[in-house]
Amino acid sequence: MPFLLATSLRRWILMSIAVPVGAAALRKVARTIEARKGGSTAVTRGLTKAADTAQRRGRKGRKGGR
């Protein structure tokens, strides 16, 4: 039975770290592309929107809401 607790704890820790890091990585890639291309493109808007969505879902998961 302790392994179930460990699995849940591992998943929670992974998600509490992976979601913010992933969102930050998407934002950094979007900013790098914008700097090279000289403005917002469909790709950068998509990356930024994905980062916003990931970050929003991560925050909701920590608060317990959905």
Buried (B, 14 or more C-beta within 10 A) or exposed (E): EEEEEEEEEEEEEEBEEEBBEBBEEBBEBBEEBBEEEEEEEEEBEEBBEBBEEBBEBBEEBEEEEE
